[in-house]
Amino acid sequence: MSFVDKAKNAAEDALGKAKEVVGDITDNKDLKAEGKTDQGSAGVKKIGENIKDTFK
């Protein structure tokens, strides 16, 4: 996994966590769900990149 990919995934995960917290504080269920989705997406990308690295 390249450094750029790792940074993008980390940023997406952090943004997702922030959205989830803000959604929780403001009682905005849509924003909270969007944050969880962003975190899940970042996690899936990380797993995919780790698999690619394993087979290199």
C-alpha positions in Angstrom: 0.0 0.0 0.0 1.4 3.3 -0.9 1.8 6.2 1.5 -0.8 8.2 -0.4 -3.3 5.4 -0.2 -2.7 5.0 3.5 -3.1 8.7 4.1 -6.4 8.9 2.0 -7.8 6.0 4.0 -6.8 7.5 7.3 -8.3 10.8 6.3 -11.6 9.1 5.2 -11.7 7.2 8.5 -11.1 10.3 10.6 -13.7 12.3 8.6 -16.2 9.5 9.2 -15.5 9.5 12.9 -15.9 13.3 13.0 -19.2 13.0 11.1 -20.5 10.3 13.5 -19.6 12.4 16.6 -21.2 15.6 15.2 -24.3 13.6 14.1 -24.5 12.1 17.6 -24.2 15.5 19.3 -26.7 17.2 17.0 -29.0 14.2 17.0 -28.7 14.1 13.2 -29.2 10.4 12.4 -28.3 10.8 8.7 -25.0 12.5 9.4 -24.2 9.8 12.0 -25.0 7.0 9.5 -22.9 8.8 6.8 -20.0 8.8 9.2 -20.3 5.1 9.9 -20.5 4.5 6.2 -17.3 6.5 5.6 -15.5 4.5 8.3 -16.6 1.2 6.8 -15.6 2.2 3.4 -12.1 3.2 4.6 -11.8 -0.1 6.4 -12.7 -2.1 3.3 -10.2 -0.1 1.2 -7.5 -0.8 3.8 -8.2 -4.5 3.8 -8.1 -4.6 0.0 -4.8 -2.7 -0.1 -3.3 -5.1 2.5 -4.4 -8.1 0.4 -2.7 -6.6 -2.6 0.4 -6.0 -0.6 0.4 -9.6 0.5 0.5 -10.9 -3.0 3.2 -8.6 -4.3 
